[in-house]
Amino acid sequence: MYISVNRLQRLILWGLLLVIGLLAAPSTSQAQVTAFKQAVAEAAARDADISAFYKANQYEPIWTGTFGKDAQRRRALFQAIAEADVHGLPGKRYDAEGLMEQLRSAKTPRARGLVEVQMSKTFVELAQNMQTGALVPSRIDSGIVRAVPYRARESYLVNFVKSNPNSFFRALPPRTPEYARLLKEKLRFEKLIAAGGYGAPVDAKSLKPDQTGPAVVALRDRLVALGYLGRSATPRYDAAMQKAVQAFQEDNGLATDGIAGAGTLGEINTSAEDRLKAIIVAMERERWFNQDRGKRHVLVNITDFTARIVDNGKVTFQTRSVVGANDSERRTPEFSDVMEFMVINPTWNVPRSIATKEYLPMMKKNPNAAGHLELYDSRGRKVARSQINFAQYSEQSFPYAIKQPPSRRNALGLVKFMFPNKYNIYLHDTPAKNLFSRETRAYSHGCIRLSEPFEFAYALLEKQSKDPKGEFHRHLSTENETVIQLEESVPVHLIYRTAFTDVKGPARFRRDVYGRDAKIWGALQKAGVVLRAVQG
């Protein structure tokens, strides 16, 4: 569904605002003042935060008075509602028309008291949605366990009455370069959709260099529309087209072979409408993440299969990663925590879920299976397998801990990076290096495997060591498990973005590997978010 920006609606809106500004002043009689305040107290009683605000404010109006500030606040609120769609918010949720009608009909002190509170409720909902999102992420998907930085609802009203109304609303959305660029990309795609989008999709299963024909012409036209190829009349999959395909593949996280295979064509054929949906979802996610990320922090984008170190807004280190496989018990969750230390030559303490669901069945069939693992009893004593009757145990009753001692074959490799959390997720090395060459890298049990873990360690240690590489390898050479504390803890953010930007160029897109963004878009659409087509 698309809506166009209707200039007539804006004129009507401003006309109504002028009418609202001319509301008759209530009588100053004590009876009418009392009736107004009683109505405010009664209506606000159902909302503890709004009730607390009005009680502290002596039940005085902030919206419906005849003073200039009240009129400014009314205009700012209705203007913010009119622009909610610009931010990918559900504009109809705030019911501007209903609110205006209630204002126009408020002829008595009691009626004005009731609409006074309704405006505050609408304001608080809009302000909170603009700042920290229109949805509650944990209700969308169990893997989105991010702690949204919600502000106290009463604080919005308290701060609003002290502020310039328009400036207050402008300061609510995330003030990050990423949000600003996503907002710009949203408008670009809205104009693109109004102009017809990317045109016809490419009807082919695969196309290779030197091929000719209608499908190659369609690919050429699609690459031109996507901005990767200049206009030409060639019907051949020539060197320029191959270079354009490689550039598209690079931007979209695909293998850069210059061949338009099934996977690449699937991404090339993705509509402008679907790309716009991904951008709107990314803006909602950015609102959930509206917090200080730390001057130095680690950023892992699950869909991009990368881990980065960011210093003062600039990426100073980047490496490929492997994330959790796409099944209900292995998907990597989204959250933030703080990295405190690294462990060189780590022991792998096998999580109980893996021990009982994967290794116990193997050991029931063959007690000597997975011989690289050791078993320990509840008192920490190593137990020989010959002393255990595995057949007598179930997942629930299995009493042993399973560990893998330090070695190059250890599932964690030779180093792990710890930000202790209840999800038992961390970053680590791996002996399975072959997985990093794959286009889609969702294979782990949930933890983040790093392609260049040693270099990642050097980058972390450079802030506290004159010789980070030498220090790391001195500990590594002992082959003993060693913990190195980070002198300054580093925030770690596990995010999930199928649309994101960088300083240069248009938005980049990734596949929705866990289907989470599809759920978010469905919830946003249900809430009233719509795709807009905007004439340029």
C-alpha positions, 0 to 999 in steps of 0.5 A: 500500500502506498500513500502520496503526500497530499498538499491539500491535507497539509493546508487543511491541517494548518487551517485547523491549527489556526482554528484551534489557536482561536479557541474561546478563553475559558471563564476565569470563574473559580467554578470553571477552574475547578471543573477543569482541574477536576476533569484533568485529575479524573482523566489522568488518574488512569495513567500514573505518569501523566497523573504525577505530572499534572499533580506536580503542575497544579493541574494547570493546562499546557495545551489548552490554555489561551497563552502563546506557549500553549498555542506553540505546543499545539502547533508543534504537536500536530506538526510532529504528528503530520511528519510521523510518516517521514520517520517510518512511524504509524501516523494514524496511531496518533489520530490527529483528526480525532484530536482536532475534533475533540479540541474544536468540540471542547466548549466547557471547562470539563471538556477542555480538561479531558482533551488536555489529558488526551493531548498529553497521552498522545504527546507522550506516545509520539515522543517515546515512539520517535525516541525509542521505537514504536514496537517492543522488540521482545514481543516481535522475536525471542532472539531480540533481547536488546534492552531498549533505553526507555526514558521515564514517560513523565520526563517527556512532559517535564522537559517539554514544558521547559523547552522550545516545542519545535526544538524538543521534537527535532531532538527526539529521533536518534542523533546518529549519522546512521539514522540521518543517512537512513532517513535520507535513503528512505526519501530517495527510495520513496521518490524512486518508487514514485518514478516506477522503481527499478523496472522489470526484473531479470527473467533468468536463472543465471547469466555469465559473461559473453552471453547475449539475449533479452535476459542480458538486456534486462540485466543491463537495464536493471543495473542501470536503474540500480546505479551500477552501470552507465547507459549503453545499447550493448546486448552482450554481458561485456566487461563493463557489465561484469564489473558492475555485477561485481560492484553490486555483489560487493555492496550486498555481501555476495561472492564477487565473481562477476557472475549473475547466478541465482543468488545474485539475481535474487538480490538484483531482482529485489524490488525498491519497495522491499528495499524501502521496507528494510530501511524503515525497519532499520530506522526502527532498530536504530531507535531501539539502539538510541544510546551511547555506544562508547568511544571505542566499541565492538560492533557485530552485524549478524546479517553482514557476518562481520565484527568491527572495532569502532573508535570515535565513530570510525572503523579501525578493525574489521574481520569476517565472522560466523554466527549462529545457525538458523534454527530455534536454539542456535540463532545469535541473539541481539543485545549489548554488553561489556567485554572485560577480558580475553582468555588465551588457550581457553578450555571449552566448557561445553554448554549443557544443551550441547552436552546433553542433546549432541554428545550424550546420544553419541556416547550412548552409542559409543562411549569413546565417541568425541574422544577429545572431550573430558568428563567431570563430576559435580565436584570437579573431578575428572571421570574415566568414560569406562566408569560411566554407563551412559545409557542410564542417563537422559538429558535431564539426569546427565550429571557430568560436565564436559570440557575440551582442554586447550589445544589447536583443535579446541572448538574455541580455537586459541583465544576467546573474548568475554563479555559475560552474559546470561546467553553464554555468547562470546567471540572466539577463534575456531579451527574451522577456518574453511567456513569464512570463505562462504557467502552465508556464514551462519553455522555456529551454536550462537557464539561469534567466530572470528576469521582473524582472532589474533589481529582482533586481540592485538587491536584490543591490547594496543590500548594497554600494551607497547607490544600487543602482538608480543604480549599475546604470543608470550602467553600463547606459547605457554599453552596454558590457559591465561586470562588477560583483563582489559584495563578499559572495558569495551562495549559490545553490540550485537546488532541485526541490520539488513539495511545499513549505510556508510559514509559514502554511497547508497544504503547496503543490503543483506539477507534476512537470515533469521527472518527477524526483519520480516516479522518487524515489518509485519508488526510495523505494518499492522501498527499502521506504517505505510510505504509512501511514494513521494514525487520528486 
